[in-house]
Amino acid sequence: MFYLIKLPDGPSGYVNLSTANDWQAWIRKSLPDGLHKDVQERLISNLKHVLVGLEMKAALIVPHAKQGKLLFESYFHMLNFEFCVGMFSICEGLGSALWLRENGLNGSAADRISIVQWKPSLTKVFDPEGKSNLSADVDTVKTVRDKLHQDKLGARENIDWHAFSYDKAFTPAARAMRCLLGTNPSEVPKKTNLTAG
């Protein structure tokens, strides 16, 4: 599947994005050996589609933040929120796979893995020296994601929508993405907009 998004004022007026299949090589290289075959294939399938979805969101978010007036402001905030939800899924998928293998498991038992388990595994591989501050960015992404993932009735009425701003939501999520893509960069699709600073 190939996505083409029309944006005003771009060099050609369009943003060309990668296909879901273009992401398979990077995902495979980023997953540890020894996962159950079905678990690995499901992870690859899920993550490649999330990554393409993040590209589409970034193609709208960044021009709006830089130029303004491309989106309704409320939609812009929701795109920032959705970018964080997708980014959390990428981190959770990779981190959980790494945690499983560190603990001699292959995922076939459908183990439930919490963030306190998988986040250290993720940062150990993708930001071993802590230079990119991946751990803090994952926490920020989770905080944004959790604002609309509340399970208490009426808990959402006090949400500060500024928490979904470009600086508070998209920027840390994009920085976390660049940190992940900095590992195995030769396998990252050439056309992606997820590596932009």
N, C-alpha and C positions, 0 to 999 in steps of 0.2 A: 504494500500500500504506500502511495506517495502523496504527501500533503503539500499543497501550495496555498499560501495565505496572501491575500492582497492587502498591502499596507500603503498608506499614502507617504509620499516624500522619500521613499527608499531609493537606492541607486537604480534599481530596475523596476521598483514598485512592488516587488514580490519578495517573499522570504522562502527560499528553498530549504526544505528540511529532509533529514534522512528517513529511511524506511525503518519499520520495526525490525526487519531482518538484518539491517546494517548494524544493529546493536548486539547481535548474538555473540560475535567474537569477543567483544569487551566483557560481556557478562560471563561467558564461559571462562575466560582468563582470570576473572575476578573471584570466581567461586572456587572453593577448595576441592581437591580431589577426594573421592570416597563417598560422596553423597549417593543415596539411592537414586537409580536412574530416573524413576518417575518423579521424585522430588526435584531433581536437577532440571528436568524438562519443564515441569510446572513453573519453577522459579524463573527459568529463562523466558518462558512464554509470558508470564505476568510482568516481569521487569522490563522487557523490551517494549511492551505496549505502554507502560507507565512512562518510560523515557521519551517516547514519541509524543505522548500527551504533554509532558513537561516542555518539550521543544515548542509545541504549539502555543502553550501559555506564555512562555518567555518571549515568543515572537510578538505577542500583544502587550505584555507587561513592560518590557524595556522601552519600546518606542513611546508608549504613553508616559512613562516616567521621565523620559528625556525631552519629549516634545509637548506632551499634554494634549488634551482635547480629542483624543482618539476614542476613548471609552467613557461611558457613564461612570462617575466616581464610585458608585456602589459596586458596579461590576468589576472595576479595577481592584477593589479591596477583596472581592470574592476570588478573583484570579490569583491574587497573592496568597490567599488562604489555601486554594486548591493546589498551588505550586508546593506549599509546605506539606500538604497531605501526601502528595505524590513523592516528594523528597523523603518524607518519613518512611514510606513504603519501601523505597530503594534501600535506605539504610537498614531498615528492619530485616528485609530479605537477605541482604548480603551479610549483615551482622549475625543473624540467626544461623545461616549456613556455616559461617566460620566458627561460631560457638559449638555447634553440633560436632564438627570434626575435632575441635580441641578436646571435646569430652568423649571421643570415641563412638559417637552416634552418627547415623546416616540419614535421619529424618523419617525413616519408614514407620516409626512408632507415633508419628504426629505429635511429637513433644511440644509442649507449650513453653515458649521461651520469652522471658520478660526483658524489658529494656535494660534493667540492671545487669542482666546476664550478657546480652548481645552487644551492648554499646562498647564495653572494654575490648571485646573481640574485634569489633569494627575498627576502633581507633588504633589498636595494636598493629593492624595490617595497613591501614590507609593513612594514618598520621602517627607513626611510631614515636617520633620525637616531640610531638605536640606543637610543631611549628605553625600548623594551619588552624589550630584551635577547633578541630573537628568536634571534639566532645562538647564544647560550649555551644557550637552551632547546632548540633543535634538536639541539645536541650531546648534551644530557642524554637527550633522547628516543631518539636513536640508540644511546647507551650502554645504555639499558634494553632496547631492542629487540634489540641484538646479544647480550645475555646468553643468549638461547635460540636465536640464529641462528649458533651456532658450528659449524664444520665439522670440528673435530678430535675424534676418538673419545675419550670420557672427559673432555672439557674442561668438561662441565657439573657435575661432581660437587662443585666448590668454589664454586658460586654462593651468594652471600649473599642470601637471600630478602628481607632488609630493603631491598634495592635496589628491590624492587617495592612499597614502601610508598606510602601516599597522598602523603606529603610529598616523597619522592624520585622518584616516577614520575608520579603523576597530576597533582600541582600544576604542575610545569614544562610538562607537555604541555597542560594546560588553559590555562595562561597563554599559551603559543604559539598555541593556538587562538583565544583572545580577541584576540590581536594580529592574526592573519589576518582575523578577522571585523570588526575595526575599520576595514578597508579595504572600501569599498562596503557600509557597514552597512545602507543602505536596502534592499538586496537580500537580506539575511539573513532567513530565515523567522521570523515573529513568535513561533511556539510553541517554538522551540528552547531547550534547556537548556544549550547549549554556550557561551553568552555570560555565564553566571553567574560571579560572582567568588567 
